[in-house]
Amino acid sequence: MVKEARASSLVIEGYASLFGVEDMAGDVVRAGAFARSLMRGAGVGMLLQHMGGRTVGRWTAMREDGRGLFVRGLVTGETAAGQAALKLIGDGAMNGLSIGFIARDWSPRRSGHRAVRGRELREVELREVSLVTSPMLPGARFAAAGGAQILVRAA
């Protein structure tokens, strides 16, 4: 008989933000918006669904590139939230990323002379990047790094 055993940790990577792409609130992040936060280094949490105190792992790499904010991290089963995240990922129910931030330099978006919904975000203080089921920016997604399988088989 073959049983399924959940992985106790998983390396993930993907884009938490995409430059120049409007999210569902109308916000658009510009290249360079994360530069100060990334120079500070530590302190950016990996949470489940933006819930404070529900840490699911840790980010091991974050960088801006020509596309957006690329992140890589380790999701672990060391906490109840981490175990829940691993289950949701394994079930195919969660692959979204979402940034938690404070807008430091922004302006209302405009089209010609009229205001449109949302903000142009030129600088943000990144507080956390969450694993979510439904990201505000539909293209902000993660996958298992290196094509790793989320479920392992045990006899």
N, C-alpha and C positions, 0 to 999 in steps of 0.2 A: 504494500500500500504506500502511495506517495502522499506526503503531507506538504502543505505550503507553510513556510516560516517567513515571517516578515523580517526585512533587513533591520538591523539595530542602528544603522547610520547610512547616510547617503550623501554623496557629493553632488551638488546641483550647480548649474550655471545658466545665465540668461541675461536679458536686458530688463532692468527695473524701470527705465525711462528711455524714451526715444526722442531725439532732438527734432524739433519742427513738426511734431505730430500732435494734433489736437486730441485731448482726452474727452471723456463724456461730460465734463464740466465746462469744456471750452478752453481749458488752460493749455498753453504751449510752452515747453521747456526749451530754452536756447542752449547751444553748445557753450560750455564754460560755466554753466550755472552751479555745478557741483565742485568746482575747483577748490574753493576755500575749505569746504567740508572734507574733501579728500586729503588736503594738506594736513589737516588736524589729525587725521588717522582714526584712532580708536573711538569707540563710543557709539557706533551705528549698530543698533540691535537688529536681530533677526527674530521677528515676532510672528505669531499666528493671528491673522485677520486684524491687525492693528491693535490687539488687546494688550495693554500694558501688563507686564509681569508674566506673559505667556511666551516665554523664550523657547524657541524650537531648535536652536543651534547657534552657529556663529559664522559671520562672513570672513572668508580668508583672503579675498581679493575684491577690490572695487576700483574701476578706472573708467574715465571718459574716453571714448574713441570717436571716430567719425559718425557713428550711428546713434550712440546714446551712452547711458550709464550701464556698463557691463559689471555683473556681480558673479562671484563664485563663493560657495560656502558649503558647510557641513551641517546637515540636518541630523540630529541625534535623538535617540529614544531615552535620553537621560532625564527628561521631564515628562509630565503627563501631556503637556502641549506638544512636545516633540513626538511622542508616541502617536498622538492624534494626527499630527501632520504626516508622519510616515504612512499611517493607514490611509489617509485621504489621497496621498500621492500614489500609493500602491494600488488603490481602487480606481485610479484615473479620474478622481473627482477634484483634484487641485493641481494646477500648474501655472497659476498667475502670480505676478509680483506687483507690489504697490508701494510707493514711497510715502513715508511720513516726514513732513518737513515744515519749516517756518519760512515763508516768503520774505526775503530780505530786500531784493531789488526787483520791482515788477511795475507794470503799467497795464491799464485796461487795453484789451485788444481792440483794434480798429480795422475797418475795411473802408478805405477811402476816407471820408469825413464822418462816417457814422460808427458808433461803438457797436461791437459785437460781443457776444457772450464770452466770458473767460478773461484770462490774464496772460500777458507775455512775461514769463519768469526768466529773469536774467541772472539772479543769484538766489539760491535757496540754502538754508541750513538743514542738511540732511540729518534727521533724528533716528530713523529706523527704516528698514526695508522689510515688508511683511510678505509672507506666503499667503496668498488669498485664492478663493475659489472664483471670484469675479472681479478682475482688475478694472480700475477706472480707465486705464489706457489698455484697450483690448490687445494690443501687440506686445505688452509687457509680460513675457512668459519665461518659464525656466524648463529645463529638462535635466535628466540625470547626466552628469558629465561623462564623457568618453563612452556613451552608449551603454552604461552599466544597467543591469537589470534591477528593478526595484524589489521584486520578489525572488527569493532563492528557494530551491527545492531541497527537501531533506527526506531521506528514506525512513 
